[in-house]
Amino acid sequence: MQCPICRSKQTGKVGADQYFCWSCFVEFNTRGQGEVYEISEDGSLLALNDYAEDLDKAGR
Ligand SMILES: [Zn+2]
């Protein structure tokens, strides 16, 4: 599975439809809108979807 943020393929499955990117250390899922999360220091997940959209626009 390719990371939607950095396009790396160094990702690992962490749950149903849920993947972790070893390159930029985010979690993302492949269902629906493809939500992306950053893992904060306390272990909670922060949604990064706005960031992903910005990158997407910049890359085109
Ligand atoms: Zn990545």
N, CA, C, O and the ligand as a Tripos MOL2 file, in Angstrom:
@<TRIPOS>MOLECULE
protein
  241   239    61     0     0
PROTEIN
NO_CHARGES

@<TRIPOS>ATOM
      1 N           0.8460   -1.2080    0.0000 N.3       1 MET1
      2 CA          0.0000    0.0000    0.0000 C.3       1 MET1
      3 C           0.8720    1.2450    0.0000 C.2       1 MET1
      4 O           1.8130    1.3460    0.7880 O.2       1 MET1
      5 N           0.5720    2.1780   -0.8650 N.am      2 GLN2
      6 CA          1.3830    3.3870   -0.9860 C.3       2 GLN2
      7 C           0.8680    4.4660   -0.0330 C.2       2 GLN2
      8 O          -0.3380    4.6740    0.1010 O.2       2 GLN2
      9 N           1.8000    5.1400    0.6190 N.am      3 CYS3
     10 CA          1.4310    6.2090    1.5480 C.3       3 CYS3
     11 C           0.8630    7.3940    0.7660 C.2       3 CYS3
     12 O           1.4650    7.8280   -0.2160 O.2       3 CYS3
     13 N          -0.2990    7.9240    1.1930 N.am      4 PRO4
     14 CA         -0.8850    9.0610    0.4670 C.3       4 PRO4
     15 C          -0.1420   10.3660    0.7220 C.2       4 PRO4
     16 O          -0.3550   11.3400    0.0000 O.2       4 PRO4
     17 N           0.7190   10.4080    1.7250 N.am      5 ILE5
     18 CA          1.4320   11.6410    2.0600 C.3       5 ILE5
     19 C           2.7550   11.7340    1.3120 C.2       5 ILE5
     20 O           3.0110   12.7120    0.6100 O.2       5 ILE5
     21 N           3.5900   10.7170    1.4640 N.am      6 CYS6
     22 CA          4.9400   10.8100    0.9040 C.3       6 CYS6
     23 C           5.1470    9.8530   -0.2680 C.2       6 CYS6
     24 O           6.2340    9.8060   -0.8450 O.2       6 CYS6
     25 N           4.1180    9.0930   -0.6200 N.am      7 ARG7
     26 CA          4.1760    8.1430   -1.7370 C.3       7 ARG7
     27 C           5.1360    6.9840   -1.4990 C.2       7 ARG7
     28 O           5.4530    6.2360   -2.4240 O.2       7 ARG7
     29 N           5.5960    6.8370   -0.2720 N.am      8 SER8
     30 CA          6.4630    5.7030    0.0250 C.3       8 SER8
     31 C           5.6630    4.4090    0.0150 C.2       8 SER8
     32 O           4.4670    4.3930    0.3100 O.2       8 SER8
     33 N           6.3430    3.3360   -0.3280 N.am      9 LYS9
     34 CA          5.6800    2.0390   -0.2480 C.3       9 LYS9
     35 C           6.1170    1.2700    0.9920 C.2       9 LYS9
     36 O           5.7770    0.0980    1.1560 O.2       9 LYS9
     37 N           6.8690    1.9310    1.8590 N.am     10 GLN10
     38 CA          7.2850    1.2850    3.0970 C.3      10 GLN10
     39 C           6.2000    1.4460    4.1500 C.2      10 GLN10
     40 O           6.3480    2.2030    5.1100 O.2      10 GLN10
     41 N           5.1230    0.7290    3.9530 N.am     11 THR11
     42 CA          3.9940    0.8230    4.8670 C.3      11 THR11
     43 C           3.6720   -0.5650    5.4070 C.2      11 THR11
     44 O           3.9580   -1.5810    4.7750 O.2      11 THR11
     45 N           3.0760   -0.5780    6.5830 N.am     12 GLY12
     46 CA          2.7040   -1.8520    7.1930 C.3      12 GLY12
     47 C           1.2650   -1.8100    7.6490 C.2      12 GLY12
     48 O           0.7570   -0.7750    8.0800 O.2      12 GLY12
     49 N           0.6260   -2.9430    7.5450 N.am     13 LYS13
     50 CA         -0.7740   -3.0090    7.9520 C.3      13 LYS13
     51 C          -0.8700   -3.0500    9.4770 C.2      13 LYS13
     52 O          -0.1810   -3.8420   10.1200 O.2      13 LYS13
     53 N          -1.7090   -2.2120   10.0500 N.am     14 VAL14
     54 CA         -1.8680   -2.1980   11.5060 C.3      14 VAL14
     55 C          -3.2880   -2.5470   11.9220 C.2      14 VAL14
     56 O          -3.5650   -2.6770   13.1150 O.2      14 VAL14
     57 N          -4.1790   -2.7000   10.9750 N.am     15 GLY15
     58 CA         -5.5500   -3.0530   11.3080 C.3      15 GLY15
     59 C          -6.3410   -3.2160   10.0290 C.2      15 GLY15
     60 O          -5.8020   -3.0850    8.9300 O.2      15 GLY15
     61 N          -7.6200   -3.5010   10.1780 N.am     16 ALA16
     62 CA         -8.4660   -3.6380    8.9940 C.3      16 ALA16
     63 C          -8.5000   -2.3050    8.2560 C.2      16 ALA16
     64 O          -8.9490   -1.3010    8.8110 O.2      16 ALA16
     65 N          -8.0360   -2.2860    7.0260 N.am     17 ASP17
     66 CA         -8.0060   -1.0770    6.1950 C.3      17 ASP17
     67 C          -7.1280    0.0270    6.7770 C.2      17 ASP17
     68 O          -7.2500    1.1850    6.3760 O.2      17 ASP17
     69 N          -6.2490   -0.3110    7.7110 N.am     18 GLN18
     70 CA         -5.4450    0.7060    8.3850 C.3      18 GLN18
     71 C          -3.9620    0.3830    8.2010 C.2      18 GLN18
     72 O          -3.5280   -0.7500    8.4100 O.2      18 GLN18
     73 N          -3.2010    1.3910    7.8090 N.am     19 TYR19
     74 CA         -1.7870    1.1880    7.5240 C.3      19 TYR19
     75 C          -0.9380    2.2370    8.2150 C.2      19 TYR19
     76 O          -1.4130    3.3300    8.5240 O.2      19 TYR19
     77 N           0.3130    1.9000    8.4540 N.am     20 PHE20
     78 CA          1.2720    2.8270    9.0540 C.3      20 PHE20
     79 C           2.4130    3.0300    8.0780 C.2      20 PHE20
     80 O           2.9160    2.0680    7.4970 O.2      20 PHE20
     81 N           2.8240    4.2740    7.8950 N.am     21 CYS21
     82 CA          3.9340    4.5700    6.9910 C.3      21 CYS21
     83 C           5.2230    4.7140    7.8010 C.2      21 CYS21
     84 O           5.3000    5.5320    8.7170 O.2      21 CYS21
     85 N           6.2130    3.9280    7.4640 N.am     22 TRP22
     86 CA          7.5020    3.9640    8.1640 C.3      22 TRP22
     87 C           8.3600    5.1160    7.6740 C.2      22 TRP22
     88 O           9.3900    5.4170    8.2770 O.2      22 TRP22
     89 N           7.9640    5.7470    6.6190 N.am     23 SER23
     90 CA          8.7690    6.8120    6.0430 C.3      23 SER23
     91 C           8.4280    8.1660    6.6620 C.2      23 SER23
     92 O           9.3230    8.9440    6.9910 O.2      23 SER23
     93 N           7.1390    8.4450    6.8190 N.am     24 CYS24
     94 CA          6.7590    9.7370    7.4040 C.3      24 CYS24
     95 C           5.9550    9.5610    8.6920 C.2      24 CYS24
     96 O           5.4590   10.5400    9.2490 O.2      24 CYS24
     97 N           5.8200    8.3080    9.1720 N.am     25 PHE25
     98 CA          5.2400    8.0380   10.4880 C.3      25 PHE25
     99 C           3.8220    8.5560   10.6470 C.2      25 PHE25
    100 O           3.4980    9.2100   11.6380 O.2      25 PHE25
    101 N           2.9970    8.2670    9.6880 N.am     26 VAL26
    102 CA          1.5850    8.5690    9.8280 C.3      26 VAL26
    103 C           0.7980    7.2690    9.6640 C.2      26 VAL26
    104 O           1.2870    6.2850    9.1080 O.2      26 VAL26
    105 N          -0.4130    7.3000   10.1580 N.am     27 GLU27
    106 CA         -1.3220    6.1990    9.9200 C.3      27 GLU27
    107 C          -2.3680    6.6490    8.9270 C.2      27 GLU27
    108 O          -2.7900    7.8050    8.9490 O.2      27 GLU27
    109 N          -2.7840    5.7640    8.0690 N.am     28 PHE28
    110 CA         -3.8380    6.1220    7.1180 C.3      28 PHE28
    111 C          -4.7190    4.9210    6.8960 C.2      28 PHE28
    112 O          -4.2930    3.7840    7.0980 O.2      28 PHE28
    113 N          -5.9410    5.1640    6.4840 N.am     29 ASN29
    114 CA         -6.7890    4.0430    6.1320 C.3      29 ASN29
    115 C          -7.2430    4.1750    4.7000 C.2      29 ASN29
    116 O          -7.2240    5.2580    4.1150 O.2      29 ASN29
    117 N          -7.6430    3.0720    4.1590 N.am     30 THR30
    118 CA         -7.9050    2.9820    2.7300 C.3      30 THR30
    119 C          -9.3890    2.9680    2.4390 C.2      30 THR30
    120 O          -9.8130    2.7660    1.3010 O.2      30 THR30
    121 N         -10.1710    3.1860    3.4800 N.am     31 ARG31
    122 CA        -11.6210    3.1650    3.3020 C.3      31 ARG31
    123 C         -12.1420    4.5930    3.1200 C.2      31 ARG31
    124 O         -11.5510    5.5350    3.6480 O.2      31 ARG31
    125 N         -13.2100    4.7590    2.3980 N.am     32 GLY32
    126 CA        -13.8650    6.0610    2.2690 C.3      32 GLY32
    127 C         -12.9160    7.1080    1.7080 C.2      32 GLY32
    128 O         -12.3310    6.9210    0.6410 O.2      32 GLY32
    129 N         -12.7670    8.2110    2.4320 N.am     33 GLN33
    130 CA        -11.9690    9.3350    1.9630 C.3      33 GLN33
    131 C         -10.4710    9.0900    2.0890 C.2      33 GLN33
    132 O          -9.6740    9.9000    1.6160 O.2      33 GLN33
    133 N         -10.0820    8.0020    2.7110 N.am     34 GLY34
    134 CA         -8.6560    7.7630    2.9360 C.3      34 GLY34
    135 C          -8.1010    8.6930    3.9860 C.2      34 GLY34
    136 O          -7.2420    9.5270    3.7020 O.2      34 GLY34
    137 N          -8.5900    8.5490    5.1890 N.am     35 GLU35
    138 CA         -8.1770    9.4710    6.2500 C.3      35 GLU35
    139 C          -6.7420    9.2090    6.6900 C.2      35 GLU35
    140 O          -6.2690    8.0730    6.7070 O.2      35 GLU35
    141 N          -6.0660   10.3000    7.0470 N.am     36 VAL36
    142 CA         -4.6690   10.2310    7.4400 C.3      36 VAL36
    143 C          -4.5300   10.7770    8.8530 C.2      36 VAL36
    144 O          -5.1330   11.7930    9.1990 O.2      36 VAL36
    145 N          -3.7360   10.1000    9.6570 N.am     37 TYR37
    146 CA         -3.5500   10.5170   11.0430 C.3      37 TYR37
    147 C          -2.0770   10.5940   11.3710 C.2      37 TYR37
    148 O          -1.2800    9.7610   10.9380 O.2      37 TYR37
    149 N          -1.7310   11.6030   12.1410 N.am     38 GLU38
    150 CA         -0.4040   11.6780   12.7290 C.3      38 GLU38
    151 C          -0.5120   11.1390   14.1480 C.2      38 GLU38
    152 O          -1.4920   11.4010   14.8460 O.2      38 GLU38
    153 N           0.4880   10.3930   14.5680 N.am     39 ILE39
    154 CA          0.4740    9.8490   15.9240 C.3      39 ILE39
    155 C           1.2150   10.8230   16.8330 C.2      39 ILE39
    156 O           2.4140   11.0470   16.6670 O.2      39 ILE39
    157 N           0.5010   11.3960   17.7880 N.am     40 SER40
    158 CA          1.1300   12.3770   18.6660 C.3      40 SER40
    159 C           1.9000   11.6620   19.7750 C.2      40 SER40
    160 O           1.8060   10.4440   19.9300 O.2      40 SER40
    161 N           2.6520   12.4330   20.5340 N.am     41 GLU41
    162 CA          3.5390   11.8440   21.5350 C.3      41 GLU41
    163 C           2.7820   11.0810   22.6030 C.2      41 GLU41
    164 O           3.3160   10.1380   23.1860 O.2      41 GLU41
    165 N           1.5490   11.4730   22.8660 N.am     42 ASP42
    166 CA          0.7810   10.7520   23.8830 C.3      42 ASP42
    167 C           0.0320    9.5590   23.2780 C.2      42 ASP42
    168 O          -0.7460    8.8980   23.9660 O.2      42 ASP42
    169 N           0.2630    9.2910   22.0180 N.am     43 GLY43
    170 CA         -0.2860    8.0870   21.4150 C.3      43 GLY43
    171 C          -1.6390    8.2770   20.7550 C.2      43 GLY43
    172 O          -2.1820    7.3390   20.1720 O.2      43 GLY43
    173 N          -2.1900    9.4840   20.8400 N.am     44 SER44
    174 CA         -3.4810    9.6950   20.1950 C.3      44 SER44
    175 C          -3.2750   10.0340   18.7230 C.2      44 SER44
    176 O          -2.1750   10.3900   18.3010 O.2      44 SER44
    177 N          -4.3370    9.9180   17.9620 N.am     45 LEU45
    178 CA         -4.2570   10.1530   16.5280 C.3      45 LEU45
    179 C          -4.8120   11.5280   16.1850 C.2      45 LEU45
    180 O          -5.9010   11.8960   16.6250 O.2      45 LEU45
    181 N          -4.0600   12.2770   15.4030 N.am     46 LEU46
    182 CA         -4.4980   13.5950   14.9560 C.3      46 LEU46
    183 C          -4.8080   13.5170   13.4730 C.2      46 LEU46
    184 O          -3.9610   13.1120   12.6770 O.2      46 LEU46
    185 N          -6.0020   13.8980   13.1060 N.am     47 ALA47
    186 CA         -6.3830   13.8430   11.6970 C.3      47 ALA47
    187 C          -5.5470   14.8350   10.8950 C.2      47 ALA47
    188 O          -5.3450   15.9760   11.3120 O.2      47 ALA47
    189 N          -5.0730   14.3890    9.7570 N.am     48 LEU48
    190 CA         -4.1890   15.2190    8.9190 C.3      48 LEU48
    191 C          -4.7780   15.4480    7.5360 C.2      48 LEU48
    192 O          -4.0440   15.7450    6.5940 O.2      48 LEU48
    193 N          -6.0580   15.3180    7.4060 N.am     49 ASN49
    194 CA         -6.6250   15.3270    6.0630 C.3      49 ASN49
    195 C          -6.4260   16.6370    5.3230 C.2      49 ASN49
    196 O          -6.2280   16.6480    4.1080 O.2      49 ASN49
    197 N          -6.4790   17.7560    6.0640 N.am     50 ASP50
    198 CA         -6.2680   19.0370    5.3980 C.3      50 ASP50
    199 C          -4.8700   19.1130    4.8160 C.2      50 ASP50
    200 O          -4.6600   19.6040    3.7070 O.2      50 ASP50
    201 N          -3.9240   18.6150    5.5910 N.am     51 TYR51
    202 CA         -2.5310   18.5910    5.1520 C.3      51 TYR51
    203 C          -2.3940   17.7510    3.8830 C.2      51 TYR51
    204 O          -1.7150   18.1470    2.9360 O.2      51 TYR51
    205 N          -3.0330   16.6120    3.8750 N.am     52 ALA52
    206 CA         -2.9420   15.7260    2.7180 C.3      52 ALA52
    207 C          -3.5140   16.4050    1.4760 C.2      52 ALA52
    208 O          -2.9630   16.2810    0.3820 O.2      52 ALA52
    209 N          -4.6100   17.1150    1.6500 N.am     53 GLU53
    210 CA         -5.2140   17.7960    0.5070 C.3      53 GLU53
    211 C          -4.3070   18.8830   -0.0340 C.2      53 GLU53
    212 O          -4.2060   19.0720   -1.2460 O.2      53 GLU53
    213 N          -3.6440   19.6010    0.8720 N.am     54 ASP54
    214 CA         -2.7260   20.6470    0.4340 C.3      54 ASP54
    215 C          -1.5800   20.0540   -0.3790 C.2      54 ASP54
    216 O          -1.2030   20.5900   -1.4210 O.2      54 ASP54
    217 N          -1.0330   18.9490    0.1040 N.am     55 LEU55
    218 CA          0.0560   18.2970   -0.6160 C.3      55 LEU55
    219 C          -0.4150   17.8430   -1.9880 C.2      55 LEU55
    220 O           0.2980   17.9570   -2.9850 O.2      55 LEU55
    221 N          -1.6240   17.3320   -2.0070 N.am     56 ASP56
    222 CA         -2.1590   16.8340   -3.2530 C.3      56 ASP56
    223 C          -2.2580   17.9490   -4.2880 C.2      56 ASP56
    224 O          -1.8990   17.7570   -5.4490 O.2      56 ASP56
    225 N          -2.7400   19.0990   -3.8710 N.am     57 LYS57
    226 CA         -2.8710   20.2400   -4.7800 C.3      57 LYS57
    227 C          -1.5020   20.7220   -5.2420 C.2      57 LYS57
    228 O          -1.3050   21.0390   -6.4150 O.2      57 LYS57
    229 N          -0.5570   20.7740   -4.3030 N.am     58 ALA58
    230 CA          0.7730   21.2690   -4.6290 C.3      58 ALA58
    231 C           1.4800   20.3610   -5.6190 C.2      58 ALA58
    232 O           2.3130   20.8110   -6.4050 O.2      58 ALA58
    233 N           1.1400   19.0710   -5.5760 N.am     59 GLY59
    234 CA          1.8380   18.1200   -6.4170 C.3      59 GLY59
    235 C           1.3170   18.0560   -7.8430 C.2      59 GLY59
    236 O           1.8470   17.3100   -8.6660 O.2      59 GLY59
    237 N           0.2860   18.8330   -8.1410 N.am     60 ARG60
    238 CA         -0.2960   18.7470   -9.4840 C.3      60 ARG60
    239 C          -0.1670   20.0150  -10.2920 C.2      60 ARG60
    240 O          -0.6170   20.0670  -11.4360 O.2      60 ARG60
    241 ZN          4.4680    8.3380    4.2440 Zn       61 ZN61
@<TRIPOS>BOND
     1     1     2 1
     2     2     3 1
     3     3     4 2
     4     3     5 am
     5     5     6 1
     6     6     7 1
     7     7     8 2
     8     7     9 am
     9     9    10 1
    10    10    11 1
    11    11    12 2
    12    11    13 am
    13    13    14 1
    14    14    15 1
    15    15    16 2
    16    15    17 am
    17    17    18 1
    18    18    19 1
    19    19    20 2
    20    19    21 am
    21    21    22 1
    22    22    23 1
    23    23    24 2
    24    23    25 am
    25    25    26 1
    26    26    27 1
    27    27    28 2
    28    27    29 am
    29    29    30 1
    30    30    31 1
    31    31    32 2
    32    31    33 am
    33    33    34 1
    34    34    35 1
    35    35    36 2
    36    35    37 am
    37    37    38 1
    38    38    39 1
    39    39    40 2
    40    39    41 am
    41    41    42 1
    42    42    43 1
    43    43    44 2
    44    43    45 am
    45    45    46 1
    46    46    47 1
    47    47    48 2
    48    47    49 am
    49    49    50 1
    50    50    51 1
    51    51    52 2
    52    51    53 am
    53    53    54 1
    54    54    55 1
    55    55    56 2
    56    55    57 am
    57    57    58 1
    58    58    59 1
    59    59    60 2
    60    59    61 am
    61    61    62 1
    62    62    63 1
    63    63    64 2
    64    63    65 am
    65    65    66 1
    66    66    67 1
    67    67    68 2
    68    67    69 am
    69    69    70 1
    70    70    71 1
    71    71    72 2
    72    71    73 am
    73    73    74 1
    74    74    75 1
    75    75    76 2
    76    75    77 am
    77    77    78 1
    78    78    79 1
    79    79    80 2
    80    79    81 am
    81    81    82 1
    82    82    83 1
    83    83    84 2
    84    83    85 am
    85    85    86 1
    86    86    87 1
    87    87    88 2
    88    87    89 am
    89    89    90 1
    90    90    91 1
    91    91    92 2
    92    91    93 am
    93    93    94 1
    94    94    95 1
    95    95    96 2
    96    95    97 am
    97    97    98 1
    98    98    99 1
    99    99   100 2
   100    99   101 am
   101   101   102 1
   102   102   103 1
   103   103   104 2
   104   103   105 am
   105   105   106 1
   106   106   107 1
   107   107   108 2
   108   107   109 am
   109   109   110 1
   110   110   111 1
   111   111   112 2
   112   111   113 am
   113   113   114 1
   114   114   115 1
   115   115   116 2
   116   115   117 am
   117   117   118 1
   118   118   119 1
   119   119   120 2
   120   119   121 am
   121   121   122 1
   122   122   123 1
   123   123   124 2
   124   123   125 am
   125   125   126 1
   126   126   127 1
   127   127   128 2
   128   127   129 am
   129   129   130 1
   130   130   131 1
   131   131   132 2
   132   131   133 am
   133   133   134 1
   134   134   135 1
   135   135   136 2
   136   135   137 am
   137   137   138 1
   138   138   139 1
   139   139   140 2
   140   139   141 am
   141   141   142 1
   142   142   143 1
   143   143   144 2
   144   143   145 am
   145   145   146 1
   146   146   147 1
   147   147   148 2
   148   147   149 am
   149   149   150 1
   150   150   151 1
   151   151   152 2
   152   151   153 am
   153   153   154 1
   154   154   155 1
   155   155   156 2
   156   155   157 am
   157   157   158 1
   158   158   159 1
   159   159   160 2
   160   159   161 am
   161   161   162 1
   162   162   163 1
   163   163   164 2
   164   163   165 am
   165   165   166 1
   166   166   167 1
   167   167   168 2
   168   167   169 am
   169   169   170 1
   170   170   171 1
   171   171   172 2
   172   171   173 am
   173   173   174 1
   174   174   175 1
   175   175   176 2
   176   175   177 am
   177   177   178 1
   178   178   179 1
   179   179   180 2
   180   179   181 am
   181   181   182 1
   182   182   183 1
   183   183   184 2
   184   183   185 am
   185   185   186 1
   186   186   187 1
   187   187   188 2
   188   187   189 am
   189   189   190 1
   190   190   191 1
   191   191   192 2
   192   191   193 am
   193   193   194 1
   194   194   195 1
   195   195   196 2
   196   195   197 am
   197   197   198 1
   198   198   199 1
   199   199   200 2
   200   199   201 am
   201   201   202 1
   202   202   203 1
   203   203   204 2
   204   203   205 am
   205   205   206 1
   206   206   207 1
   207   207   208 2
   208   207   209 am
   209   209   210 1
   210   210   211 1
   211   211   212 2
   212   211   213 am
   213   213   214 1
   214   214   215 1
   215   215   216 2
   216   215   217 am
   217   217   218 1
   218   218   219 1
   219   219   220 2
   220   219   221 am
   221   221   222 1
   222   222   223 1
   223   223   224 2
   224   223   225 am
   225   225   226 1
   226   226   227 1
   227   227   228 2
   228   227   229 am
   229   229   230 1
   230   230   231 1
   231   231   232 2
   232   231   233 am
   233   233   234 1
   234   234   235 1
   235   235   236 2
   236   235   237 am
   237   237   238 1
   238   238   239 1
   239   239   240 2
@<TRIPOS>SUBSTRUCTURE
     1 MET1         2 RESIDUE 1 A MET
     2 GLN2         6 RESIDUE 1 A GLN
     3 CYS3        10 RESIDUE 1 A CYS
     4 PRO4        14 RESIDUE 1 A PRO
     5 ILE5        18 RESIDUE 1 A ILE
     6 CYS6        22 RESIDUE 1 A CYS
     7 ARG7        26 RESIDUE 1 A ARG
     8 SER8        30 RESIDUE 1 A SER
     9 LYS9        34 RESIDUE 1 A LYS
    10 GLN10       38 RESIDUE 1 A GLN
    11 THR11       42 RESIDUE 1 A THR
    12 GLY12       46 RESIDUE 1 A GLY
    13 LYS13       50 RESIDUE 1 A LYS
    14 VAL14       54 RESIDUE 1 A VAL
    15 GLY15       58 RESIDUE 1 A GLY
    16 ALA16       62 RESIDUE 1 A ALA
    17 ASP17       66 RESIDUE 1 A ASP
    18 GLN18       70 RESIDUE 1 A GLN
    19 TYR19       74 RESIDUE 1 A TYR
    20 PHE20       78 RESIDUE 1 A PHE
    21 CYS21       82 RESIDUE 1 A CYS
    22 TRP22       86 RESIDUE 1 A TRP
    23 SER23       90 RESIDUE 1 A SER
    24 CYS24       94 RESIDUE 1 A CYS
    25 PHE25       98 RESIDUE 1 A PHE
    26 VAL26      102 RESIDUE 1 A VAL
    27 GLU27      106 RESIDUE 1 A GLU
    28 PHE28      110 RESIDUE 1 A PHE
    29 ASN29      114 RESIDUE 1 A ASN
    30 THR30      118 RESIDUE 1 A THR
    31 ARG31      122 RESIDUE 1 A ARG
    32 GLY32      126 RESIDUE 1 A GLY
    33 GLN33      130 RESIDUE 1 A GLN
    34 GLY34      134 RESIDUE 1 A GLY
    35 GLU35      138 RESIDUE 1 A GLU
    36 VAL36      142 RESIDUE 1 A VAL
    37 TYR37      146 RESIDUE 1 A TYR
    38 GLU38      150 RESIDUE 1 A GLU
    39 ILE39      154 RESIDUE 1 A ILE
    40 SER40      158 RESIDUE 1 A SER
    41 GLU41      162 RESIDUE 1 A GLU
    42 ASP42      166 RESIDUE 1 A ASP
    43 GLY43      170 RESIDUE 1 A GLY
    44 SER44      174 RESIDUE 1 A SER
    45 LEU45      178 RESIDUE 1 A LEU
    46 LEU46      182 RESIDUE 1 A LEU
    47 ALA47      186 RESIDUE 1 A ALA
    48 LEU48      190 RESIDUE 1 A LEU
    49 ASN49      194 RESIDUE 1 A ASN
    50 ASP50      198 RESIDUE 1 A ASP
    51 TYR51      202 RESIDUE 1 A TYR
    52 ALA52      206 RESIDUE 1 A ALA
    53 GLU53      210 RESIDUE 1 A GLU
    54 ASP54      214 RESIDUE 1 A ASP
    55 LEU55      218 RESIDUE 1 A LEU
    56 ASP56      222 RESIDUE 1 A ASP
    57 LYS57      226 RESIDUE 1 A LYS
    58 ALA58      230 RESIDUE 1 A ALA
    59 GLY59      234 RESIDUE 1 A GLY
    60 ARG60      238 RESIDUE 1 A ARG
    61 ZN61       241 GROUP 0 **** ****
